[in-house]
Amino acid sequence: MLFGAGSLLSMPHILKATEASLPNTGAGENFTFLFQGDSITDGNRSRNMDWNHVMGHGYAYIIASKLWYEFPEKRFHFFNRGISGNKITDLEQRWNDDTLALKPNLLSILVGINDVGALIKGDTSFTAEQFEGKYRALLQKTKNDLPGVQFVICDPFILPVGKVKDNWDMYDGEVKKRQDVTRKLAKEFGTVYIPFQEAFNKALKKAPADYWIWDGIHPMPAGHELMALEWIKQVSKKLKFIA
């Protein structure tokens, strides 16, 4: 099917960086949301303009779908730049192209579980202190380049399933250290904070751990829905135009 210019203007916007960085009126018009992180954010997204898969199939997709549906007049822009396997050092290497160049109004970051995994596998450079230092540097660089950006910091999370359950003490201890870092940085930079671990812990009253997260790390469909609901709940306290 071919679309004329008028039809293209009515479609949800996933545009080039120069087009996406349109002025925001303060009521949310032309607001650009960027999701950054690892495989949980990636969600097997496409790397092209395939509209069926461009946002992946996880929590970022659910959030974008809901907000696009509810607020078509806002002409929101959504980008997913999560990459499977990424650690804070990987984000650092691609930050200019995959974050700053997109000029987001809101930057949501979920990272940390692969840093824990690398440490557990024996790479002792991936300490909580290293994680904190590099995370803070990325936030500060972004704040300097995009002073009006709204940060959303998401805490990494786990549940006792599979290999995580088998090595629970190590995973739990290291993830908690990085959760402490994310809370600390959220307070330091005045960001919205998404307490995903708390949300998953509460969900255990409804169903067992493997209902929400199939391997202790990657959410099931219900887990992604939980994440989307928690994200919108917390972000809407700050962005009243999506409440």
Secondary structure in CASP SS format (residue, H / E / C, confidence):
PFRMAT SS
TARGET T0000
AUTHOR 0000-0000-0000
METHOD secondary structure of the structure
MODEL  1
M C 1.00
L C 1.00
F C 1.00
G C 1.00
A H 1.00
G H 1.00
S H 1.00
L H 1.00
L H 1.00
S H 1.00
M C 1.00
P C 1.00
H E 1.00
I C 1.00
L C 1.00
K C 1.00
A H 1.00
T H 1.00
E H 1.00
A H 1.00
S C 1.00
L C 1.00
P C 1.00
N C 1.00
T C 1.00
G C 1.00
A C 1.00
G C 1.00
E C 1.00
N C 1.00
F C 1.00
T E 1.00
F E 1.00
L E 1.00
F E 1.00
Q E 1.00
G E 1.00
D C 1.00
S H 1.00
I H 1.00
T H 1.00
D H 1.00
G C 1.00
N C 1.00
R C 1.00
S C 1.00
R C 1.00
N C 1.00
M C 1.00
D C 1.00
W C 1.00
N C 1.00
H C 1.00
V C 1.00
M C 1.00
G C 1.00
H C 1.00
G C 1.00
Y H 1.00
A H 1.00
Y H 1.00
I H 1.00
I H 1.00
A H 1.00
S H 1.00
K H 1.00
L H 1.00
W H 1.00
Y H 1.00
E H 1.00
F C 1.00
P H 1.00
E H 1.00
K H 1.00
R C 1.00
F C 1.00
H E 1.00
F E 1.00
F E 1.00
N E 1.00
R C 1.00
G C 1.00
I C 1.00
S C 1.00
G C 1.00
N C 1.00
K C 1.00
I H 1.00
T H 1.00
D H 1.00
L H 1.00
E H 1.00
Q H 1.00
R H 1.00
W H 1.00
N H 1.00
D H 1.00
D H 1.00
T C 1.00
L H 1.00
A H 1.00
L H 1.00
K C 1.00
P C 1.00
N C 1.00
L E 1.00
L E 1.00
S E 1.00
I E 1.00
L E 1.00
V C 1.00
G C 1.00
I H 1.00
N H 1.00
D H 1.00
V H 1.00
G H 1.00
A H 1.00
L H 1.00
I H 1.00
K C 1.00
G C 1.00
D C 1.00
T C 1.00
S C 1.00
F C 1.00
T C 1.00
A H 1.00
E H 1.00
Q H 1.00
F H 1.00
E H 1.00
G H 1.00
K H 1.00
Y H 1.00
R H 1.00
A H 1.00
L H 1.00
L H 1.00
Q H 1.00
K H 1.00
T H 1.00
K H 1.00
N H 1.00
D H 1.00
L C 1.00
P C 1.00
G C 1.00
V C 1.00
Q E 1.00
F E 1.00
V E 1.00
I E 1.00
C E 1.00
D C 1.00
P C 1.00
F C 1.00
I C 1.00
L C 1.00
P C 1.00
V C 1.00
G H 1.00
K H 1.00
V H 1.00
K H 1.00
D H 1.00
N C 1.00
W H 1.00
D H 1.00
M H 1.00
Y H 1.00
D H 1.00
G H 1.00
E H 1.00
V H 1.00
K H 1.00
K H 1.00
R H 1.00
Q H 1.00
D H 1.00
V H 1.00
T H 1.00
R H 1.00
K H 1.00
L H 1.00
A H 1.00
K H 1.00
E H 1.00
F H 1.00
G C 1.00
T C 1.00
V E 1.00
Y E 1.00
I E 1.00
P C 1.00
F H 1.00
Q H 1.00
E H 1.00
A H 1.00
F H 1.00
N H 1.00
K H 1.00
A H 1.00
L C 1.00
K C 1.00
K C 1.00
A C 1.00
P C 1.00
A H 1.00
D H 1.00
Y H 1.00
W H 1.00
I E 1.00
W C 1.00
D C 1.00
G C 1.00
I C 1.00
H C 1.00
P E 1.00
M C 1.00
P H 1.00
A H 1.00
G H 1.00
H H 1.00
E H 1.00
L H 1.00
M H 1.00
A H 1.00
L H 1.00
E H 1.00
W H 1.00
I H 1.00
K H 1.00
Q H 1.00
V H 1.00
S C 1.00
K C 1.00
K C 1.00
L C 1.00
K H 1.00
F H 1.00
I H 1.00
A C 1.00
END
